[in-house]
């Protein structure tokens, strides 16, 4: 089985379409680690795609914030504005669909999905110190996560933790063979708002037959996504950051 692993699409239709074109023919089903909406100006279009395309999906904090106002307490001012706008433009059916998304973790057939961490869907696992002890929580390997918008991950073998290799600037992909007796926590990166100083949309493909993990990056029409954000009246900063990947 070849799974296309996505996370943090954040209502960025241009980035999503570029990823789907780039991944065409390389996968059998699609899984998502959450945050389908928020920040970007195309939540309706992205939800329309997600409702039919996703085989496995869990909620992110921005998905939850659309219907659970208390989540906004931890958001930046620009993120709160974007969520409020999103809640206004979505249909009742779209909001109900977001409300029905399951909380992570999701343990599937040979893989797992979390948004933040296996024991806290809102936790940010960004640095080595953040993932100490997380290997004891992994019920499936590989386990995929999002939330940080940073492509990468970690592996544990014989009690030793190491970071995963990712594509270098200018490289379209990095292929890694995953060893059967090693635990892996993999971040495919953000489709719609990368924060690792690489503005290209990020995703991963997991081929469990060959045990091959492919990290991929693809360029997309950033200017079009920026115009949508500005035209919607959303904060300019949400458009500006797309060009710098931060």
C-alpha positions in Angstrom: 0.0 0.0 0.0 1.3 3.4 -0.9 -0.1 6.3 1.2 0.1 9.9 0.4 0.6 11.6 3.8 -0.5 15.2 4.1 -0.7 17.7 7.0 -1.5 21.3 7.7 -3.2 22.2 4.3 -4.6 25.3 6.0 -7.0 26.3 3.2 -4.3 26.7 0.6 -5.9 25.4 -2.6 -3.0 26.3 -4.8 -0.5 24.4 -2.7 -2.9 21.4 -2.4 -3.4 21.2 -6.2 0.3 21.4 -6.8 0.9 18.5 -4.4 -1.8 16.4 -6.0 -0.4 16.9 -9.4 3.1 16.1 -8.2 2.0 12.9 -6.5 -0.2 11.7 -9.3 0.2 7.9 -9.8 2.4 7.5 -6.7 -0.2 6.6 -4.1 -3.2 4.4 -3.5 -4.9 6.3 -0.7 -4.5 9.6 1.2 -4.1 10.3 4.9 -4.0 13.6 6.7 -2.7 14.7 10.1 -5.1 17.6 10.5 -5.5 21.3 10.1 -7.4 21.3 6.9 -8.5 24.9 7.4 -7.1 28.1 8.9 -4.8 30.8 7.6 -5.6 30.2 3.9 -8.5 31.7 1.9 -9.9 28.5 0.3 -11.4 26.5 3.1 -14.5 25.6 1.2 -12.6 24.2 -1.8 -10.2 22.3 0.4 -13.0 20.7 2.5 -14.8 19.8 -0.7 -11.7 17.9 -1.8 -11.1 16.4 1.6 -14.5 15.0 2.1 -14.1 12.7 -0.9 -10.3 12.2 -1.2 -9.2 11.4 2.4 -9.2 7.8 3.5 -7.8 8.5 7.0 -7.9 11.9 8.7 -7.7 13.3 12.2 -8.5 16.9 13.4 -6.1 19.7 13.9 -6.4 22.6 16.4 -7.5 25.0 13.6 -10.2 22.5 12.5 -11.4 22.3 16.1 -11.3 26.1 16.6 -14.0 26.6 14.0 -16.6 25.0 16.3 -14.8 25.1 19.7 -14.1 28.8 20.6 -12.0 28.0 23.6 -9.2 26.7 21.4 -8.7 30.3 20.2 -7.2 31.3 23.6 -3.8 30.0 22.5 -3.9 31.4 19.0 -2.1 34.5 17.7 -4.2 37.5 16.7 -3.9 36.8 13.0 -4.8 33.1 13.5 -7.9 34.1 15.5 -9.0 36.4 12.7 -8.5 33.7 10.1 -10.5 31.2 12.1 -13.4 33.6 12.7 -13.5 34.4 9.0 -13.4 30.7 8.2 -16.3 30.0 10.5 -18.3 32.7 8.7 -17.7 31.5 5.1 -18.1 27.8 5.7 -21.5 26.2 5.3 -23.3 24.5 8.2 -22.5 21.2 6.6 -18.8 22.0 6.3 -18.6 23.1 9.9 -20.4 19.9 11.0 -17.9 17.8 9.0 -15.0 19.5 10.8 -16.8 18.9 14.1 -17.0 15.2 13.2 -13.3 14.7 12.6 -11.8 12.2 15.1 -9.2 13.3 17.6 -5.7 11.8 17.3 -4.1 9.4 17.8 -5.4 7.2 15.1 -3.8 3.8 14.9 -4.3 2.3 11.5 -3.1 -0.9 9.7 0.7 -0.5 10.1 0.8 3.3 10.6 -0.4 6.0 13.0 -1.6 9.5 12.7 -1.3 12.3 15.4 -1.6 16.0 15.1 0.6 17.2 17.9 1.7 14.2 20.0 0.2 10.7 20.8 -0.7 12.0 24.3 -1.6 15.6 23.5 -3.0 16.7 20.2 -2.0 20.3 20.8 1.7 19.6 21.7 4.4 20.9 19.5 7.1 18.3 18.8 9.8 20.5 17.1 13.1 19.9 18.9 14.9 16.8 20.1 14.0 17.7 23.7 10.3 17.7 22.8 10.3 14.0 21.8 12.0 12.5 24.7 9.9 9.5 25.8 7.5 9.8 22.9 8.8 6.4 21.5 7.1 4.7 24.5 3.7 6.1 23.2 4.0 4.8 19.7 1.6 1.9 19.1 2.3 1.8 15.3 5.4 2.7 13.3 5.7 4.8 11.3 3.6 7.3 13.1 2.9 10.6 11.2 2.4 13.9 12.9 1.9 17.6 11.9 1.3 20.8 13.8 4.8 22.3 13.6 4.8 22.8 9.8 8.4 21.5 9.7 9.3 18.5 7.5 11.4 15.9 9.3 11.1 13.4 12.1 12.9 11.0 14.4 13.8 7.4 14.7 14.6 5.2 17.8 16.7 2.1 17.7 18.2 0.4 20.8 17.2 3.4 22.9 19.1 5.8 20.7 17.2 8.7 19.0 18.2 10.2 15.6 16.7 12.9 13.4 15.5 11.9 9.9 17.2 13.3 6.7 15.0 15.6 4.6 15.4 17.2 1.1 18.0 19.9 0.9 17.2 23.3 -0.7 16.5 22.7 -4.3 16.1 19.0 -4.0 12.6 17.7 -4.9 12.7 14.6 -2.7 14.6 12.4 -0.2 14.0 8.7 -0.1 14.6 6.7 3.1 14.3 3.0 3.7 12.6 2.4 7.1 13.9 -0.6 9.1 11.3 -3.0 10.5 12.5 -3.1 14.1 13.0 0.7 14.4 10.4 3.2 15.7 9.7 6.2 13.4 7.9 9.5 14.1 7.5 11.3 10.7 6.4 14.9 9.9 5.5 15.2 6.2 5.7 19.0 6.6 3.0 21.5 5.8 1.2 21.6 2.5 -0.2 25.1 2.9 2.1 27.0 5.2 5.7 25.6 5.6 7.7 27.0 8.4 11.1 25.5 7.7 12.4 28.4 5.6 11.4 26.4 2.4 8.3 27.9 0.8 7.6 24.8 -1.3 4.6 22.7 -0.4 5.7 19.6 1.6 4.3 16.1 1.8 5.4 12.5 2.1 4.7 9.1 0.5 4.9 5.9 2.6 5.2 2.6 0.6 4.8 -0.1 3.2 5.5 -2.9 0.8 9.0 -1.6 -0.1 9.3 0.1 3.3 10.2 3.3 1.5 9.5 6.8 2.9 9.7 9.7 0.4 9.8 13.2 1.6 8.8 15.6 -1.2 8.7 19.3 -1.9 7.0 21.0 -4.8 6.7 24.6 -5.9 3.2 26.2 -6.3 1.6 29.5 -7.3 2.3 31.4 -4.1 1.3 34.7 -5.6 -2.2 33.4 -6.4 -2.6 32.1 -2.8 -1.4 35.4 -1.5 -3.9 37.3 -3.6 -6.8 35.2 -2.3 -5.7 35.9 1.3 -5.5 39.7 0.7 -8.8 39.8 -1.3 -10.6 38.0 1.5 -9.5 40.7 3.9 -7.3 38.5 6.0 -4.1 39.8 7.7 -1.4 40.7 5.2 1.1 38.7 7.3 -0.6 35.5 6.4 0.1 36.2 2.7 3.6 37.5 3.2 4.9 34.5 5.2 4.1 32.1 2.3 6.9 33.5 0.2 9.6 32.9 2.9 8.4 29.6 4.4 8.2 30.9 7.9 
